[in-house]
Amino acid sequence: MLHLIYILAFTILAFLAVRNLIHSLIVVGMDSQRSPMSKNSYGSSSSGWLQGVPHPELLDESGHVVKEPLLVMRSLSIQEARNQLDSLYQSSPSSSEEASE
């Protein structure tokens, strides 16, 4: 009898969890289709001061928004990357200790 109560309880919990998951997916889907300008971080439609303030890392020393890319990556050939890794390995202090032993 106790086994049936456990099975019933966990079945109810599983249905509640699946219902909550589906409800959350629907809410997230509806929120993603709204325009970002119509809501602030509290969900109201009034335009608050939080919308106009950029993150401090996006500002330069004078407080203006930086419009250039913050990270520029250049491509490396495989051989160039191997050479750089080999030079780092050779210059590390642990590699000189292993060679002397």
Biopython code that builds the backbone (N, CA, C, O; Angstrom):
import numpy as np
from Bio.PDB.StructureBuilder import StructureBuilder

atoms = [
    (1, "MET", "N", (0.815, -1.195, 0.000)),
    (1, "MET", "CA", (0.000, 0.000, 0.000)),
    (1, "MET", "C", (0.857, 1.257, 0.000)),
    (1, "MET", "O", (0.535, 2.241, -0.666)),
    (2, "LEU", "N", (1.943, 1.213, 0.749)),
    (2, "LEU", "CA", (2.835, 2.366, 0.825)),
    (2, "LEU", "C", (3.488, 2.638, -0.526)),
    (2, "LEU", "O", (3.744, 3.790, -0.875)),
    (3, "HIS", "N", (3.759, 1.576, -1.285)),
    (3, "HIS", "CA", (4.348, 1.739, -2.614)),
    (3, "HIS", "C", (3.394, 2.482, -3.542)),
    (3, "HIS", "O", (3.827, 3.319, -4.335)),
    (4, "LEU", "N", (2.127, 2.189, -3.452)),
    (4, "LEU", "CA", (1.147, 2.870, -4.299)),
    (4, "LEU", "C", (1.051, 4.354, -3.960)),
    (4, "LEU", "O", (0.887, 5.187, -4.853)),
    (5, "ILE", "N", (1.152, 4.686, -2.685)),
    (5, "ILE", "CA", (1.122, 6.098, -2.286)),
    (5, "ILE", "C", (2.345, 6.821, -2.836)),
    (5, "ILE", "O", (2.229, 7.942, -3.332)),
    (6, "TYR", "N", (3.526, 6.187, -2.752)),
    (6, "TYR", "CA", (4.746, 6.791, -3.310)),
    (6, "TYR", "C", (4.619, 6.990, -4.819)),
    (6, "TYR", "O", (4.972, 8.047, -5.342)),
    (7, "ILE", "N", (4.121, 5.978, -5.509)),
    (7, "ILE", "CA", (3.965, 6.082, -6.965)),
    (7, "ILE", "C", (2.988, 7.196, -7.314)),
    (7, "ILE", "O", (3.235, 7.972, -8.237)),
    (8, "LEU", "N", (1.889, 7.279, -6.588)),
    (8, "LEU", "CA", (0.905, 8.333, -6.833)),
    (8, "LEU", "C", (1.495, 9.717, -6.549)),
    (8, "LEU", "O", (1.280, 10.653, -7.319)),
    (9, "ALA", "N", (2.230, 9.846, -5.459)),
    (9, "ALA", "CA", (2.822, 11.141, -5.103)),
    (9, "ALA", "C", (3.845, 11.577, -6.149)),
    (9, "ALA", "O", (3.834, 12.731, -6.576)),
    (10, "PHE", "N", (4.714, 10.686, -6.559)),
    (10, "PHE", "CA", (5.728, 11.052, -7.547)),
    (10, "PHE", "C", (5.120, 11.280, -8.928)),
    (10, "PHE", "O", (5.649, 12.073, -9.706)),
    (11, "THR", "N", (4.026, 10.601, -9.245)),
    (11, "THR", "CA", (3.330, 10.865, -10.507)),
    (11, "THR", "C", (2.739, 12.265, -10.504)),
    (11, "THR", "O", (2.832, 12.984, -11.499)),
    (12, "ILE", "N", (2.137, 12.651, -9.397)),
    (12, "ILE", "CA", (1.586, 14.005, -9.286)),
    (12, "ILE", "C", (2.699, 15.038, -9.377)),
    (12, "ILE", "O", (2.554, 16.051, -10.061)),
    (13, "LEU", "N", (3.810, 14.787, -8.690)),
    (13, "LEU", "CA", (4.946, 15.719, -8.759)),
    (13, "LEU", "C", (5.506, 15.813, -10.173)),
    (13, "LEU", "O", (5.892, 16.895, -10.617)),
    (14, "ALA", "N", (5.554, 14.694, -10.880)),
    (14, "ALA", "CA", (6.064, 14.712, -12.252)),
    (14, "ALA", "C", (5.141, 15.515, -13.157)),
    (14, "ALA", "O", (5.616, 16.283, -13.993)),
    (15, "PHE", "N", (3.830, 15.351, -13.005)),
    (15, "PHE", "CA", (2.895, 16.141, -13.810)),
    (15, "PHE", "C", (3.013, 17.626, -13.500)),
    (15, "PHE", "O", (2.965, 18.455, -14.409)),
    (16, "LEU", "N", (3.166, 17.969, -12.228)),
    (16, "LEU", "CA", (3.334, 19.378, -11.867)),
    (16, "LEU", "C", (4.627, 19.953, -12.446)),
    (16, "LEU", "O", (4.652, 21.096, -12.900)),
    (17, "ALA", "N", (5.694, 19.164, -12.429)),
    (17, "ALA", "CA", (6.965, 19.641, -12.974)),
    (17, "ALA", "C", (6.868, 19.854, -14.481)),
    (17, "ALA", "O", (7.363, 20.856, -14.998)),
    (18, "VAL", "N", (6.239, 18.926, -15.186)),
    (18, "VAL", "CA", (6.086, 19.067, -16.637)),
    (18, "VAL", "C", (5.180, 20.245, -16.959)),
    (18, "VAL", "O", (5.450, 20.983, -17.907)),
    (19, "ARG", "N", (4.107, 20.440, -16.191)),
    (19, "ARG", "CA", (3.216, 21.583, -16.401)),
    (19, "ARG", "C", (3.973, 22.893, -16.183)),
    (19, "ARG", "O", (3.822, 23.836, -16.960)),
    (20, "ASN", "N", (4.779, 22.954, -15.136)),
    (20, "ASN", "CA", (5.563, 24.154, -14.859)),
    (20, "ASN", "C", (6.580, 24.409, -15.969)),
    (20, "ASN", "O", (6.803, 25.559, -16.347)),
    (21, "LEU", "N", (7.194, 23.362, -16.490)),
    (21, "LEU", "CA", (8.151, 23.505, -17.581)),
    (21, "LEU", "C", (7.473, 24.052, -18.833)),
    (21, "LEU", "O", (7.994, 24.963, -19.477)),
    (22, "ILE", "N", (6.328, 23.505, -19.171)),
    (22, "ILE", "CA", (5.605, 23.978, -20.359)),
    (22, "ILE", "C", (5.161, 25.421, -20.169)),
    (22, "ILE", "O", (5.261, 26.227, -21.094)),
    (23, "HIS", "N", (4.674, 25.752, -18.983)),
    (23, "HIS", "CA", (4.255, 27.126, -18.703)),
    (23, "HIS", "C", (5.442, 28.089, -18.823)),
    (23, "HIS", "O", (5.304, 29.173, -19.389)),
    (24, "SER", "N", (6.597, 27.699, -18.298)),
    (24, "SER", "CA", (7.784, 28.555, -18.385)),
    (24, "SER", "C", (8.229, 28.739, -19.828)),
    (24, "SER", "O", (8.624, 29.839, -20.215)),
    (25, "LEU", "N", (8.172, 27.679, -20.628)),
    (25, "LEU", "CA", (8.539, 27.796, -22.037)),
    (25, "LEU", "C", (7.606, 28.741, -22.782)),
    (25, "LEU", "O", (8.050, 29.518, -23.627)),
    (26, "ILE", "N", (6.327, 28.678, -22.473)),
    (26, "ILE", "CA", (5.368, 29.575, -23.126)),
    (26, "ILE", "C", (5.636, 31.017, -22.724)),
    (26, "ILE", "O", (5.612, 31.910, -23.572)),
    (27, "VAL", "N", (5.890, 31.257, -21.439)),
    (27, "VAL", "CA", (6.147, 32.623, -20.969)),
    (27, "VAL", "C", (7.428, 33.174, -21.585)),
    (27, "VAL", "O", (7.461, 34.331, -22.001)),
    (28, "VAL", "N", (8.478, 32.366, -21.648)),
    (28, "VAL", "CA", (9.735, 32.824, -22.253)),
    (28, "VAL", "C", (9.541, 33.095, -23.736)),
    (28, "VAL", "O", (10.081, 34.068, -24.263)),
    (29, "GLY", "N", (8.784, 32.256, -24.410)),
    (29, "GLY", "CA", (8.509, 32.479, -25.828)),
    (29, "GLY", "C", (7.740, 33.756, -26.074)),
    (29, "GLY", "O", (8.014, 34.475, -27.035)),
    (30, "MET", "N", (6.774, 34.047, -25.210)),
    (30, "MET", "CA", (6.007, 35.284, -25.366)),
    (30, "MET", "C", (6.864, 36.502, -25.037)),
    (30, "MET", "O", (6.737, 37.538, -25.691)),
    (31, "ASP", "N", (7.733, 36.393, -24.035)),
    (31, "ASP", "CA", (8.610, 37.514, -23.686)),
    (31, "ASP", "C", (9.629, 37.793, -24.780)),
    (31, "ASP", "O", (9.999, 38.946, -25.001)),
    (32, "SER", "N", (10.085, 36.757, -25.463)),
    (32, "SER", "CA", (11.089, 36.970, -26.504)),
    (32, "SER", "C", (10.497, 37.636, -27.740)),
    (32, "SER", "O", (11.235, 38.228, -28.528)),
    (33, "GLN", "N", (9.189, 37.552, -27.926)),
    (33, "GLN", "CA", (8.556, 38.170, -29.084)),
    (33, "GLN", "C", (8.172, 39.618, -28.834)),
    (33, "GLN", "O", (7.846, 40.334, -29.781)),
    (34, "ARG", "N", (8.201, 40.067, -27.585)),
    (34, "ARG", "CA", (7.909, 41.465, -27.288)),
    (34, "ARG", "C", (9.082, 42.325, -27.707)),
    (34, "ARG", "O", (10.220, 41.857, -27.753)),
    (35, "SER", "N", (8.807, 43.583, -28.012)),
    (35, "SER", "CA", (9.898, 44.483, -28.379)),
    (35, "SER", "C", (10.638, 44.899, -27.112)),
    (35, "SER", "O", (10.001, 45.177, -26.096)),
    (36, "PRO", "N", (11.959, 44.949, -27.150)),
    (36, "PRO", "CA", (12.718, 45.282, -25.943)),
    (36, "PRO", "C", (12.538, 46.729, -25.508)),
    (36, "PRO", "O", (12.819, 47.053, -24.354)),
    (37, "MET", "N", (12.079, 47.612, -26.392)),
    (37, "MET", "CA", (11.902, 49.008, -26.017)),
    (37, "MET", "C", (10.622, 49.228, -25.212)),
    (37, "MET", "O", (10.480, 50.275, -24.580)),
    (38, "SER", "N", (9.692, 48.280, -25.214)),
    (38, "SER", "CA", (8.415, 48.481, -24.540)),
    (38, "SER", "C", (8.435, 48.056, -23.084)),
    (38, "SER", "O", (7.421, 48.190, -22.398)),
    (39, "LYS", "N", (9.540, 47.555, -22.596)),
    (39, "LYS", "CA", (9.582, 47.141, -21.200)),
    (39, "LYS", "C", (10.947, 47.443, -20.615)),
    (39, "LYS", "O", (11.953, 47.443, -21.324)),
    (40, "ASN", "N", (10.974, 47.698, -19.325)),
    (40, "ASN", "CA", (12.253, 47.847, -18.648)),
    (40, "ASN", "C", (12.494, 46.620, -17.791)),
    (40, "ASN", "O", (11.807, 45.613, -17.960)),
    (41, "SER", "N", (13.442, 46.674, -16.883)),
    (41, "SER", "CA", (13.805, 45.478, -16.135)),
    (41, "SER", "C", (12.717, 45.044, -15.160)),
    (41, "SER", "O", (12.743, 43.907, -14.690)),
    (42, "TYR", "N", (11.760, 45.921, -14.840)),
    (42, "TYR", "CA", (10.686, 45.548, -13.935)),
    (42, "TYR", "C", (9.454, 45.048, -14.663)),
    (42, "TYR", "O", (8.488, 44.643, -14.018)),
    (43, "GLY", "N", (9.459, 45.065, -15.996)),
    (43, "GLY", "CA", (8.358, 44.542, -16.769)),
    (43, "GLY", "C", (7.283, 45.554, -17.081)),
    (43, "GLY", "O", (6.336, 45.224, -17.794)),
    (44, "SER", "N", (7.382, 46.769, -16.582)),
    (44, "SER", "CA", (6.367, 47.765, -16.897)),
    (44, "SER", "C", (6.690, 48.430, -18.221)),
    (44, "SER", "O", (7.813, 48.339, -18.716)),
    (45, "SER", "N", (5.698, 49.099, -18.791)),
    (45, "SER", "CA", (5.896, 49.681, -20.109)),
    (45, "SER", "C", (6.453, 51.090, -20.049)),
    (45, "SER", "O", (6.732, 51.675, -21.095)),
    (46, "SER", "N", (6.626, 51.654, -18.863)),
    (46, "SER", "CA", (7.173, 53.006, -18.777)),
    (46, "SER", "C", (8.671, 52.973, -19.021)),
    (46, "SER", "O", (9.355, 52.013, -18.668)),
    (47, "SER", "N", (9.164, 54.031, -19.627)),
    (47, "SER", "CA", (10.598, 54.063, -19.917)),
    (47, "SER", "C", (11.322, 54.560, -18.681)),
    (47, "SER", "O", (11.140, 55.705, -18.267)),
    (48, "GLY", "N", (12.122, 53.723, -18.105)),
    (48, "GLY", "CA", (12.842, 54.067, -16.884)),
    (48, "GLY", "C", (14.257, 54.494, -17.188)),
    (48, "GLY", "O", (14.709, 54.409, -18.330)),
    (49, "TRP", "N", (14.955, 54.953, -16.170)),
    (49, "TRP", "CA", (16.325, 55.411, -16.370)),
    (49, "TRP", "C", (17.276, 54.244, -16.542)),
    (49, "TRP", "O", (18.411, 54.437, -16.978)),
    (50, "LEU", "N", (16.837, 53.025, -16.209)),
    (50, "LEU", "CA", (17.709, 51.865, -16.353)),
    (50, "LEU", "C", (17.961, 51.512, -17.812)),
    (50, "LEU", "O", (18.988, 50.915, -18.133)),
    (51, "GLN", "N", (17.040, 51.872, -18.700)),
    (51, "GLN", "CA", (17.209, 51.523, -20.103)),
    (51, "GLN", "C", (18.315, 52.333, -20.748)),
    (51, "GLN", "O", (19.017, 51.816, -21.618)),
    (52, "GLY", "N", (18.498, 53.593, -20.351)),
    (52, "GLY", "CA", (19.438, 54.466, -21.022)),
    (52, "GLY", "C", (20.850, 54.388, -20.494)),
    (52, "GLY", "O", (21.745, 55.000, -21.078)),
    (53, "VAL", "N", (21.092, 53.667, -19.421)),
    (53, "VAL", "CA", (22.417, 53.618, -18.817)),
    (53, "VAL", "C", (23.168, 52.406, -19.350)),
    (53, "VAL", "O", (22.760, 51.274, -19.088)),
    (54, "PRO", "N", (24.264, 52.614, -20.098)),
    (54, "PRO", "CA", (25.036, 51.465, -20.593)),
    (54, "PRO", "C", (25.927, 50.901, -19.489)),
    (54, "PRO", "O", (26.140, 51.531, -18.453)),
    (55, "HIS", "N", (26.430, 49.723, -19.733)),
    (55, "HIS", "CA", (27.333, 49.081, -18.784)),
    (55, "HIS", "C", (28.629, 49.882, -18.695)),
    (55, "HIS", "O", (29.095, 50.390, -19.715)),
    (56, "PRO", "N", (29.228, 50.012, -17.504)),
    (56, "PRO", "CA", (30.446, 50.827, -17.358)),
    (56, "PRO", "C", (31.619, 50.372, -18.216)),
    (56, "PRO", "O", (32.462, 51.193, -18.577)),
    (57, "GLU", "N", (31.697, 49.095, -18.551)),
    (57, "GLU", "CA", (32.805, 48.626, -19.380)),
    (57, "GLU", "C", (32.678, 49.078, -20.826)),
    (57, "GLU", "O", (33.645, 49.001, -21.585)),
    (58, "LEU", "N", (31.492, 49.551, -21.220)),
    (58, "LEU", "CA", (31.290, 50.036, -22.581)),
    (58, "LEU", "C", (31.549, 51.530, -22.703)),
    (58, "LEU", "O", (31.325, 52.105, -23.769)),
    (59, "LEU", "N", (32.015, 52.173, -21.633)),
    (59, "LEU", "CA", (32.293, 53.602, -21.640)),
    (59, "LEU", "C", (33.793, 53.840, -21.645)),
    (59, "LEU", "O", (34.554, 53.065, -21.066)),
    (60, "ASP", "N", (34.222, 54.927, -22.308)),
    (60, "ASP", "CA", (35.634, 55.292, -22.266)),
    (60, "ASP", "C", (35.888, 56.168, -21.039)),
    (60, "ASP", "O", (35.011, 56.309, -20.187)),
    (61, "GLU", "N", (37.100, 56.765, -20.945)),
    (61, "GLU", "CA", (37.476, 57.543, -19.770)),
    (61, "GLU", "C", (36.599, 58.775, -19.583)),
    (61, "GLU", "O", (36.362, 59.200, -18.453)),
    (62, "SER", "N", (36.117, 59.349, -20.677)),
    (62, "SER", "CA", (35.297, 60.556, -20.577)),
    (62, "SER", "C", (33.812, 60.249, -20.398)),
    (62, "SER", "O", (33.014, 61.178, -20.267)),
    (63, "GLY", "N", (33.419, 58.984, -20.390)),
    (63, "GLY", "CA", (32.032, 58.615, -20.163)),
    (63, "GLY", "C", (31.206, 58.433, -21.412)),
    (63, "GLY", "O", (29.991, 58.260, -21.325)),
    (64, "HIS", "N", (31.837, 58.467, -22.577)),
    (64, "HIS", "CA", (31.110, 58.270, -23.831)),
    (64, "HIS", "C", (31.116, 56.791, -24.206)),
    (64, "HIS", "O", (32.046, 56.058, -23.870)),
    (65, "VAL", "N", (30.068, 56.362, -24.903)),
    (65, "VAL", "CA", (29.949, 54.962, -25.307)),
    (65, "VAL", "C", (30.982, 54.654, -26.381)),
    (65, "VAL", "O", (31.123, 55.405, -27.346)),
    (66, "VAL", "N", (31.707, 53.545, -26.214)),
    (66, "VAL", "CA", (32.710, 53.108, -27.178)),
    (66, "VAL", "C", (31.990, 52.426, -28.329)),
    (66, "VAL", "O", (31.206, 51.503, -28.110)),
    (67, "LYS", "N", (32.247, 52.867, -29.544)),
    (67, "LYS", "CA", (31.560, 52.297, -30.706)),
    (67, "LYS", "C", (32.446, 51.342, -31.495)),
    (67, "LYS", "O", (31.986, 50.736, -32.463)),
    (68, "GLU", "N", (33.695, 51.199, -31.105)),
    (68, "GLU", "CA", (34.594, 50.294, -31.812)),
    (68, "GLU", "C", (34.552, 48.922, -31.153)),
    (68, "GLU", "O", (34.135, 48.808, -30.000)),
    (69, "PRO", "N", (34.970, 47.892, -31.853)),
    (69, "PRO", "CA", (34.960, 46.554, -31.252)),
    (69, "PRO", "C", (35.929, 46.480, -30.079)),
    (69, "PRO", "O", (37.026, 47.037, -30.131)),
    (70, "LEU", "N", (35.516, 45.792, -29.027)),
    (70, "LEU", "CA", (36.336, 45.703, -27.827)),
    (70, "LEU", "C", (37.345, 44.567, -27.897)),
    (70, "LEU", "O", (38.323, 44.568, -27.150)),
    (71, "LEU", "N", (37.132, 43.617, -28.762)),
    (71, "LEU", "CA", (38.037, 42.486, -28.887)),
    (71, "LEU", "C", (38.241, 42.201, -30.362)),
    (71, "LEU", "O", (37.285, 41.957, -31.098)),
    (72, "VAL", "N", (39.485, 42.234, -30.783)),
    (72, "VAL", "CA", (39.819, 41.928, -32.168)),
    (72, "VAL", "C", (40.730, 40.712, -32.140)),
    (72, "VAL", "O", (41.772, 40.723, -31.485)),
    (73, "MET", "N", (40.341, 39.674, -32.844)),
    (73, "MET", "CA", (41.134, 38.452, -32.880)),
    (73, "MET", "C", (41.683, 38.269, -34.280)),
    (73, "MET", "O", (40.978, 38.463, -35.270)),
    (74, "ARG", "N", (42.938, 37.896, -34.349)),
    (74, "ARG", "CA", (43.509, 37.607, -35.657)),
    (74, "ARG", "C", (43.667, 36.102, -35.777)),
    (74, "ARG", "O", (43.864, 35.401, -34.784)),
    (75, "SER", "N", (43.581, 35.625, -36.985)),
    (75, "SER", "CA", (43.673, 34.187, -37.186)),
    (75, "SER", "C", (45.137, 33.768, -37.215)),
    (75, "SER", "O", (46.002, 34.508, -37.683)),
    (76, "LEU", "N", (45.394, 32.577, -36.709)),
    (76, "LEU", "CA", (46.738, 31.999, -36.686)),
    (76, "LEU", "C", (46.730, 30.722, -37.508)),
    (76, "LEU", "O", (45.735, 30.002, -37.579)),
    (77, "SER", "N", (47.857, 30.475, -38.115)),
    (77, "SER", "CA", (47.987, 29.169, -38.755)),
    (77, "SER", "C", (48.309, 28.146, -37.670)),
    (77, "SER", "O", (48.718, 28.508, -36.567)),
    (78, "ILE", "N", (48.127, 26.897, -37.984)),
    (78, "ILE", "CA", (48.385, 25.840, -37.004)),
    (78, "ILE", "C", (49.861, 25.804, -36.639)),
    (78, "ILE", "O", (50.213, 25.596, -35.478)),
    (79, "GLN", "N", (50.716, 26.003, -37.618)),
    (79, "GLN", "CA", (52.151, 25.970, -37.356)),
    (79, "GLN", "C", (52.567, 27.127, -36.451)),
    (79, "GLN", "O", (53.388, 26.951, -35.552)),
    (80, "GLU", "N", (52.001, 28.308, -36.688)),
    (80, "GLU", "CA", (52.333, 29.461, -35.850)),
    (80, "GLU", "C", (51.856, 29.239, -34.410)),
    (80, "GLU", "O", (52.555, 29.600, -33.464)),
    (81, "ALA", "N", (50.683, 28.654, -34.246)),
    (81, "ALA", "CA", (50.174, 28.365, -32.907)),
    (81, "ALA", "C", (51.047, 27.330, -32.214)),
    (81, "ALA", "O", (51.324, 27.458, -31.022)),
    (82, "ARG", "N", (51.486, 26.303, -32.942)),
    (82, "ARG", "CA", (52.372, 25.295, -32.347)),
    (82, "ARG", "C", (53.700, 25.903, -31.931)),
    (82, "ARG", "O", (54.233, 25.575, -30.871)),
    (83, "ASN", "N", (54.239, 26.795, -32.769)),
    (83, "ASN", "CA", (55.507, 27.445, -32.421)),
    (83, "ASN", "C", (55.361, 28.287, -31.160)),
    (83, "ASN", "O", (56.250, 28.284, -30.308)),
    (84, "GLN", "N", (54.260, 28.999, -31.034)),
    (84, "GLN", "CA", (54.052, 29.810, -29.836)),
    (84, "GLN", "C", (53.892, 28.936, -28.597)),
    (84, "GLN", "O", (54.435, 29.256, -27.539)),
    (85, "LEU", "N", (53.154, 27.837, -28.719)),
    (85, "LEU", "CA", (52.999, 26.931, -27.583)),
    (85, "LEU", "C", (54.319, 26.269, -27.211)),
    (85, "LEU", "O", (54.616, 26.107, -26.028)),
    (86, "ASP", "N", (55.115, 25.885, -28.206)),
    (86, "ASP", "CA", (56.423, 25.297, -27.926)),
    (86, "ASP", "C", (57.335, 26.286, -27.221)),
    (86, "ASP", "O", (58.047, 25.916, -26.287)),
    (87, "SER", "N", (57.320, 27.542, -27.657)),
    (87, "SER", "CA", (58.174, 28.539, -27.005)),
    (87, "SER", "C", (57.720, 28.799, -25.571)),
    (87, "SER", "O", (58.552, 29.010, -24.689)),
    (88, "LEU", "N", (56.413, 28.786, -25.331)),
    (88, "LEU", "CA", (55.923, 28.932, -23.958)),
    (88, "LEU", "C", (56.334, 27.740, -23.102)),
    (88, "LEU", "O", (56.725, 27.906, -21.947)),
    (89, "TYR", "N", (56.247, 26.546, -23.666)),
    (89, "TYR", "CA", (56.615, 25.349, -22.920)),
    (89, "TYR", "C", (58.106, 25.339, -22.604)),
    (89, "TYR", "O", (58.506, 24.974, -21.498)),
    (90, "GLN", "N", (58.926, 25.737, -23.567)),
    (90, "GLN", "CA", (60.371, 25.747, -23.355)),
    (90, "GLN", "C", (60.788, 26.812, -22.346)),
    (90, "GLN", "O", (61.779, 26.632, -21.638)),
    (91, "SER", "N", (60.047, 27.921, -22.270)),
    (91, "SER", "CA", (60.427, 28.992, -21.350)),
    (91, "SER", "C", (59.865, 28.796, -19.950)),
    (91, "SER", "O", (60.214, 29.557, -19.048)),
    (92, "SER", "N", (59.015, 27.810, -19.738)),
    (92, "SER", "CA", (58.441, 27.605, -18.408)),
    (92, "SER", "C", (59.493, 27.015, -17.480)),
    (92, "SER", "O", (60.338, 26.241, -17.929)),
    (93, "PRO", "N", (59.462, 27.365, -16.191)),
    (93, "PRO", "CA", (60.473, 26.867, -15.253)),
    (93, "PRO", "C", (60.395, 25.365, -15.028)),
    (93, "PRO", "O", (61.418, 24.742, -14.748)),
    (94, "SER", "N", (59.234, 24.772, -15.138)),
    (94, "SER", "CA", (59.117, 23.336, -14.884)),
    (94, "SER", "C", (59.765, 22.511, -15.991)),
    (94, "SER", "O", (60.214, 21.393, -15.738)),
    (95, "SER", "N", (59.821, 23.039, -17.215)),
    (95, "SER", "CA", (60.432, 22.266, -18.296)),
    (95, "SER", "C", (61.944, 22.199, -18.133)),
    (95, "SER", "O", (62.551, 21.206, -18.533)),
    (96, "SER", "N", (62.573, 23.224, -17.558)),
    (96, "SER", "CA", (64.022, 23.175, -17.352)),
    (96, "SER", "C", (64.376, 22.222, -16.220)),
    (96, "SER", "O", (65.440, 21.603, -16.255)),
    (97, "GLU", "N", (63.503, 22.086, -15.207)),
    (97, "GLU", "CA", (63.756, 21.140, -14.121)),
    (97, "GLU", "C", (63.630, 19.705, -14.609)),
    (97, "GLU", "O", (64.402, 18.845, -14.186)),
    (98, "GLU", "N", (62.678, 19.430, -15.486)),
    (98, "GLU", "CA", (62.486, 18.078, -15.999)),
    (98, "GLU", "C", (63.637, 17.669, -16.902)),
    (98, "GLU", "O", (64.008, 16.495, -16.934)),
    (99, "ALA", "N", (64.203, 18.607, -17.627)),
    (99, "ALA", "CA", (65.297, 18.287, -18.534)),
    (99, "ALA", "C", (66.569, 17.960, -17.761)),
    (99, "ALA", "O", (67.374, 17.147, -18.214)),
    (100, "SER", "N", (66.762, 18.593, -16.581)),
    (100, "SER", "CA", (67.987, 18.348, -15.818)),
    (100, "SER", "C", (67.932, 17.030, -15.067)),
    (100, "SER", "O", (68.982, 16.506, -14.695)),
    (101, "GLU", "N", (66.758, 16.477, -14.832)),
    (101, "GLU", "CA", (66.654, 15.221, -14.073)),
    (101, "GLU", "C", (66.856, 14.041, -14.912)),
    (101, "GLU", "O", (66.798, 12.915, -14.417)),
]
sb = StructureBuilder()
sb.init_structure("model")
sb.init_model(0)
sb.init_chain("A")
sb.init_seg("    ")
for serial, (resi, resn, name, xyz) in enumerate(atoms, 1):
    if name == "N":
        sb.init_residue(resn, " ", resi, " ")
    sb.init_atom(name, np.array(xyz, "f"), 0.0, 1.0, " ", f" {name:<3s}", serial, name[0])
structure = sb.get_structure()
